[in-house]
């Protein structure tokens, strides 16, 4: 999906105070358009200050302490290519919500299991300590 004139104006307006962010509307492989096909509100910028690409979204245009931000994620690749789309797809709740939910649930279950084991160990150690102390008092009489 191409960026319309209105899209470009809106993105430039949102980024007007961010002189280090340069929106990328077109590349030879048409990645910015393909990203827009993935999610209409998403666009790519080049952060000149940090020397990397970033994913931004108009949906997340909200106040951040002293200003507004659209930042979603950093792109850790030197080039804009297919890896960006794979990264977005693998981290998308819209496309992978069920899998992400299952993975988070599994991780939470493991953490809760470990916490329960630690709690049992602490209780067992406390009981053993009380028993040792009680035996010491019995020998005193």
LINUR-V606507 format. One record per pair of residues at least 24 apart in sequence whose C-alpha atoms are under 6 Angstrom apart, sorted by the first residue. I is the first residue (numbers start at 1). GAP is how many residues later the second one is. D is the distance in whole Angstrom. If there is no record, write none. Layout:
i=I gap=GAP d=D
i=I gap=GAP d=D
This chain:
i=1 gap=32 d=5
i=1 gap=36 d=5
i=2 gap=31 d=5
i=20 gap=27 d=6
i=20 gap=28 d=5
i=20 gap=29 d=6
i=21 gap=24 d=6
i=21 gap=25 d=6
i=21 gap=26 d=5
i=22 gap=24 d=5
